[in-house]
């Protein structure tokens, strides 16, 4: 798994069962054309993740109003990515080394509280001025517009991540 893929997934706070099992198998969850052996490996890890949930080794969030198919395949269950990384590390799965390395790099490059507050204010200010973000509008299209523009610039940040930081900015300054 290359660094770009690792960077994309390590920033996500939550992973669904499919994402977590594929990442723990050292695979990109959005990758295609995997052979049967690789898919079987990811499915086996998925079963282990569900067992970890049952034994309360991993916390799970069930998303509200999942789509019908998600319930059947447990895709409405979301795991905290950091907990999955720690769990996978204990199980010696392929994921931890690359993700742990990336997380260590992030920790070393962590921001001082004042710097983080400045960045959150910039994000919130740009979202309000450029994208007509209205904090009271729970269904605002601003995060998806921001994600589209970021992707058009050749960068990759998910709408979910954008919403996360906008919400954090709102809690701090809204």
Helices and strands as residue ranges (DSSP letters): H 3-10, E 14-16, H 17-24, H 36-54, E 60-62, H 68-72, E 77-80, H 81-90, H 95-108, H 113-131, H 142-152, H 159-173
